[in-house]
Amino acid sequence: MTVAEGAIDFFYHVLDYSLMIHLSAAEESFLRFQRVGVLAIGSKDGFPRAIPLCYVLHKGAVYIGTGGNSWKVRRLDREDRVTFVVHEYSEDWDNLRGIRLSGRATVLRSGPEYTESKEALFAKYHQYGSTLEWVDGEDVMLKVELEAKASWDL
């Protein structure tokens, strides 16, 4: 671990950044309306891997459904710091807007929070439960607790 990585790790453990994040009404509305975000997680070779996926904003956190053995879950065992970007493109660049959220991700495999977040995700996307098979115990919810944000034109 480099000195810089050690310092970052120290501050993440000493300070509770989750208490410092507050989404504005415009940011929250934007996140609830949008359908796809991009999750970035560091990989073994040091390069981030980014993947577009469906999500739900629920009780101040971002939740993502995925297979329990997916690369995302396996990678989060080693590195829980993630960035999640949701944006809206327009040919008129005066109308570009979006938000970048950073935080720590945890894997939920069962329990009340797992059930509640899964139900919120299923309510947002009808494909869950109808065309996409979900198996409790095999599929999981990822929870991203927000620690930092940057938004543009929201």
N, C-alpha and C positions, 0 to 999 in steps of 0.2 A: 504494500500500500504506500502510495506517495504521501508526502507531507500534506499536500493540498487535499487529497482524498481523506486523509486522517482528520484534517480540520473540518471538512464538510461533514464527515460522519459524526464527529464530536458535537457539532452544532445541531445536527438532526436529532441526536439523542438527548441533549441537554435542554433544548428549547422545544416547546410544544407549538409548532407552527400551525397545527390544525385549529388552534384557538384564535389565530390571527386572520383567518380567511373568512371573508364575507362576500358573497355574490350579490351584486346589485340586482334590482328587480329586472332590469333589461338583460343582464347576463343570464339570470335564471330563466327568464322567458325564452331567450334564444336557445339555451340548452334543452329546454323541454320541447321546443318546436322542431329542432333539427333531428335528423334521423341517423346520421353516420358521423363517427369521429375516428381519429387515427390515434392508436395507442403505440407509443414508442418505449421499448425496453432495451437496455444494454445487452449485448450478446457476448459470448465467450471471447470473440476476437476483438472486442472493444468497440465495434461499430454498433450503433443502435439499429434495432429491427423495428420497422413500423408497419402496422397492419390496420386497414380500415375495418370497422366493425360497428355493430349496433350497441346501444347503451341506453341507460335510463338514469336520470338525475332523481335521487330519492333521499330525502332527509339530509340534504347537504353533501352527499357523496355521489360519485359516479359508480354505477354497477354495470358489469358486463357478464354475459353468460358465455360459457365455453366448455369444451370437453375437459374432464378432469385430468387427462394425460396429454393435453396440448402443450406445445412448446412454450406458450405463455406461462402456464402453470409451472412447468419444469424450470423455466428461467427465474421465476419469482422466488423459487427456493434459494437462489443465489443472490439475486439483486431485486430488492423490492421497490426501488425508486423508479418511477415512471413519469412520462409526460403524455398528456391526452390533448389533442387539438381538434376543435370543431370549427369549421369555417364555412362561409357562404361566398361563392364566387359570382361575380357579375362581369359582363363585358364592359360595363361602365365602372371603371375602377374607383370612382367616387363612392360606389355602393359596396365595396368589399368590407366584410366584417367577420369577426371570429373571436375565439378565446383559446388561450393555451393554459392548461391546468397541470400543475406538477404536484406529486405527492407520493405516498407510499401505498402499495397495493397489498392486499391480503386475500387469501383464498378462503371462501366460505363453502363448506361441504354439506352442512346441515344446520339445524337450529332455527329459531324464530327469525333472525335477521336474514338468513338464507331464504327462507320461505317467503318472507315479506318482499325482499328485493326481487326474487324470481317472479312473484305475482305482479309487481310493478312493471317488470320487463315484458311479461306476457301481455299485460294490458296495453302497452305502447305498440307492440308488434304482434299482429294477429297470426303471423307465420309460426310463432312459437305455439306449440300445442295443436296446430292444425296441419301444417306441411312439414314441420321440423320436429323430429322425434327428440324428446327430452327424457332422460332417465335419471331420476333422483338416485344419488349414490355414485353415479358415473359422471354426470355433468355437474359443474360447479358455477358459483358466482364469484367474480372478482370484484373487490371493493377498493376503490381509489379514494383515500382520505385526502382531501385537498390541503396543500401546504403553501402553494404559491399560485399566482395567476397573473395573466396579462391579457387584456382584451383590446380590440381595436374596433372603433365605431359602433360600440354598443352603449 
